[in-house]
Protein backbone atom coordinates (compact mmCIF):
# COMPACT_ATOMS: atom_id res chain seq x y z
CA UNK A 1 0.00 0.00 0.00
CA UNK A 2 2.84 2.41 0.82
CA UNK A 3 4.31 2.00 -2.67
CA UNK A 4 1.07 1.98 -4.66
CA UNK A 5 -0.84 4.82 -2.92
CA UNK A 6 1.45 7.71 -4.05
CA UNK A 7 1.33 6.48 -7.65
CA UNK A 8 -2.44 6.09 -7.52
CA UNK A 9 -2.87 9.59 -6.06
CA UNK A 10 -0.64 11.07 -8.77
CA UNK A 11 -2.81 9.44 -11.42
CA UNK A 12 -6.01 10.72 -9.82
CA UNK A 13 -4.65 14.26 -9.42
CA UNK A 14 -3.29 14.17 -12.98
CA UNK A 15 -6.65 13.17 -14.42
CA UNK A 16 -8.40 15.87 -12.39
CA UNK A 17 -6.00 18.62 -13.45
CA UNK A 18 -6.12 17.47 -17.07
CA UNK A 19 -9.92 17.69 -16.97
CA UNK A 20 -9.82 21.22 -15.58
CA UNK A 21 -7.29 22.43 -18.14
CA UNK A 22 -9.02 20.70 -21.06
CA UNK A 23 -12.41 22.08 -20.02
CA UNK A 24 -10.97 25.60 -19.92
CA UNK A 25 -9.38 25.02 -23.32
CA UNK A 26 -12.76 24.03 -24.77
CA UNK A 27 -14.44 27.11 -23.32
CA UNK A 28 -11.75 29.39 -24.78
CA UNK A 29 -11.83 27.76 -28.20
CA UNK A 30 -15.61 28.02 -28.37
CA UNK A 31 -15.52 31.66 -27.21
CA UNK A 32 -12.87 32.54 -29.79
CA UNK A 33 -14.99 30.90 -32.50
CA UNK A 34 -18.06 32.87 -31.39
CA UNK A 35 -16.04 36.09 -31.36
CA UNK A 36 -14.59 35.42 -34.81
CA UNK A 37 -18.05 34.78 -36.22
CA UNK A 38 -19.34 37.94 -34.59
CA UNK A 39 -16.40 39.90 -36.03
CA UNK A 40 -16.88 38.44 -39.49
CA UNK A 41 -20.36 39.96 -39.74
CA UNK A 42 -19.13 43.46 -38.83
CA UNK A 43 -19.00 43.83 -35.04
CA UNK A 44 -16.59 46.33 -33.48
CA UNK A 45 -13.74 45.31 -31.19
CA UNK A 46 -15.61 46.43 -28.05
CA UNK A 47 -18.70 44.45 -29.06
CA UNK A 48 -16.53 41.37 -29.62
CA UNK A 49 -14.77 41.74 -26.27
CA UNK A 50 -18.12 42.15 -24.48
CA UNK A 51 -19.50 39.07 -26.22
CA UNK A 52 -16.43 37.03 -25.28
CA UNK A 53 -16.58 38.13 -21.66
CA UNK A 54 -20.27 37.25 -21.47
CA UNK A 55 -19.65 33.90 -23.17
CA UNK A 56 -17.02 32.76 -20.67
CA UNK A 57 -19.29 32.95 -17.65
CA UNK A 58 -17.48 30.07 -15.91
CA UNK A 59 -14.13 31.90 -15.99
CA UNK A 60 -12.84 34.99 -14.23
CA UNK A 61 -13.15 37.62 -16.96
CA UNK A 62 -10.55 39.89 -15.31
CA UNK A 63 -7.86 37.31 -16.17
CA UNK A 64 -9.04 36.88 -19.77
CA UNK A 65 -6.63 38.22 -22.41
CA UNK A 66 -8.29 38.89 -25.77
CA UNK A 67 -6.41 39.75 -28.95
CA UNK A 68 -8.24 40.83 -32.12
CA UNK A 69 -6.41 41.20 -35.41
CA UNK A 70 -6.91 43.32 -37.49
CA UNK A 71 -8.63 46.13 -35.62
CA UNK A 72 -12.08 47.42 -36.53
CA UNK A 73 -10.79 50.34 -38.63
CA UNK A 74 -8.56 48.18 -40.85
CA UNK A 75 -10.98 45.30 -41.55
CA UNK A 76 -12.19 44.94 -45.11
CA UNK A 77 -14.52 42.49 -46.76
CA UNK A 78 -12.67 39.27 -47.59
CA UNK A 79 -9.91 39.77 -45.00
CA UNK A 80 -9.34 37.19 -42.28
CA UNK A 81 -10.15 38.12 -38.69
CA UNK A 82 -8.16 36.37 -35.96
CA UNK A 83 -9.36 36.14 -32.36
CA UNK A 84 -6.95 34.84 -29.72
CA UNK A 85 -8.02 34.23 -26.13
CA UNK A 86 -5.57 33.39 -23.31
CA UNK A 87 -6.46 32.45 -19.74
CA UNK A 88 -4.19 31.39 -16.83
CA UNK A 89 -5.39 28.17 -15.16
CA UNK A 90 -4.13 27.64 -11.62
CA UNK A 91 -2.78 24.12 -11.04
CA UNK A 92 -3.64 22.84 -7.57
CA UNK A 93 -1.81 19.50 -7.52
CA UNK A 94 1.71 20.16 -6.15
CA UNK A 95 3.81 17.78 -8.26
CA UNK A 96 1.89 18.32 -11.48
CA UNK A 97 2.45 22.08 -11.29
CA UNK A 98 6.20 21.38 -11.61
CA UNK A 99 5.60 19.76 -15.01
CA UNK A 100 2.99 22.14 -16.44
CA UNK A 101 4.00 25.36 -14.76
CA UNK A 102 1.77 27.33 -12.47
CA UNK A 103 -0.35 28.93 -13.83
CA UNK A 104 -0.79 27.03 -17.08
CA UNK A 105 -1.82 29.36 -19.92
CA UNK A 106 -4.75 27.90 -21.85
CA UNK A 107 -5.31 29.29 -25.34
CA UNK A 108 -8.12 29.47 -27.85
CA UNK A 109 -7.87 30.82 -31.37
CA UNK A 110 -10.20 31.17 -34.34
CA UNK A 111 -9.87 32.70 -37.81
CA UNK A 112 -12.78 33.65 -40.06
CA UNK A 113 -13.14 35.70 -43.21
CA UNK A 114 -15.04 39.02 -43.22
CA UNK A 115 -18.37 38.84 -45.01
C-alpha positions in Angstrom: 0.0 0.0 0.0 2.8 2.4 0.8 4.3 2.0 -2.7 1.1 2.0 -4.7 -0.8 4.8 -2.9 1.4 7.7 -4.1 1.3 6.5 -7.7 -2.4 6.1 -7.5 -2.9 9.6 -6.1 -0.6 11.1 -8.8 -2.8 9.4 -11.4 -6.0 10.7 -9.8 -4.6 14.3 -9.4 -3.3 14.2 -13.0 -6.7 13.2 -14.4 -8.4 15.9 -12.4 -6.0 18.6 -13.4 -6.1 17.5 -17.1 -9.9 17.7 -17.0 -9.8 21.2 -15.6 -7.3 22.4 -18.1 -9.0 20.7 -21.1 -12.4 22.1 -20.0 -11.0 25.6 -19.9 -9.4 25.0 -23.3 -12.8 24.0 -24.8 -14.4 27.1 -23.3 -11.7 29.4 -24.8 -11.8 27.8 -28.2 -15.6 28.0 -28.4 -15.5 31.7 -27.2 -12.9 32.5 -29.8 -15.0 30.9 -32.5 -18.1 32.9 -31.4 -16.0 36.1 -31.4 -14.6 35.4 -34.8 -18.0 34.8 -36.2 -19.3 37.9 -34.6 -16.4 39.9 -36.0 -16.9 38.4 -39.5 -20.4 40.0 -39.7 -19.1 43.5 -38.8 -19.0 43.8 -35.0 -16.6 46.3 -33.5 -13.7 45.3 -31.2 -15.6 46.4 -28.0 -18.7 44.4 -29.1 -16.5 41.4 -29.6 -14.8 41.7 -26.3 -18.1 42.2 -24.5 -19.5 39.1 -26.2 -16.4 37.0 -25.3 -16.6 38.1 -21.7 -20.3 37.2 -21.5 -19.7 33.9 -23.2 -17.0 32.8 -20.7 -19.3 33.0 -17.6 -17.5 30.1 -15.9 -14.1 31.9 -16.0 -12.8 35.0 -14.2 -13.1 37.6 -17.0 -10.6 39.9 -15.3 -7.9 37.3 -16.2 -9.0 36.9 -19.8 -6.6 38.2 -22.4 -8.3 38.9 -25.8 -6.4 39.8 -28.9 -8.2 40.8 -32.1 -6.4 41.2 -35.4 -6.9 43.3 -37.5 -8.6 46.1 -35.6 -12.1 47.4 -36.5 -10.8 50.3 -38.6 -8.6 48.2 -40.8 -11.0 45.3 -41.5 -12.2 44.9 -45.1 -14.5 42.5 -46.8 -12.7 39.3 -47.6 -9.9 39.8 -45.0 -9.3 37.2 -42.3 -10.2 38.1 -38.7 -8.2 36.4 -36.0 -9.4 36.1 -32.4 -6.9 34.8 -29.7 -8.0 34.2 -26.1 -5.6 33.4 -23.3 -6.5 32.5 -19.7 -4.2 31.4 -16.8 -5.4 28.2 -15.2 -4.1 27.6 -11.6 -2.8 24.1 -11.0 -3.6 22.8 -7.6 -1.8 19.5 -7.5 1.7 20.2 -6.2 3.8 17.8 -8.3 1.9 18.3 -11.5 2.4 22.1 -11.3 6.2 21.4 -11.6 5.6 19.8 -15.0 3.0 22.1 -16.4 4.0 25.4 -14.8 1.8 27.3 -12.5 -0.3 28.9 -13.8 -0.8 27.0 -17.1 -1.8 29.4 -19.9 -4.8 27.9 -21.8 -5.3 29.3 -25.3 -8.1 29.5 -27.8 -7.9 30.8 -31.4 -10.2 31.2 -34.3 -9.9 32.7 -37.8 -12.8 33.6 -40.1 -13.1 35.7 -43.2 -15.0 39.0 -43.2 -18.4 38.8 -45.0 
